[in-house]
Amino acid sequence: MKHKPVKQSSFFKLREGKIERTRRYCPRCGDGYVLAEHKDRWFCGHCLYTEWKKTR
């Protein structure tokens, strides 16, 4: 197997009867394109959008 399968169920949580997102979506591509979380940044593999995390 070349890549590890993505667990879509890990992108959402159920709280008080409502579905809540656990991951961020790309502001350029819109809903459906989830940003990958790295140690120092958020990254969209579709449009190459990068958002750096704030460090202390």
Secondary structure, 3 states (H helix, E strand, C coil): CCCCCCCHHHHEEEECCEEEECCCEECCCEEEEECEECCCEEECCCCCCEEECCCC
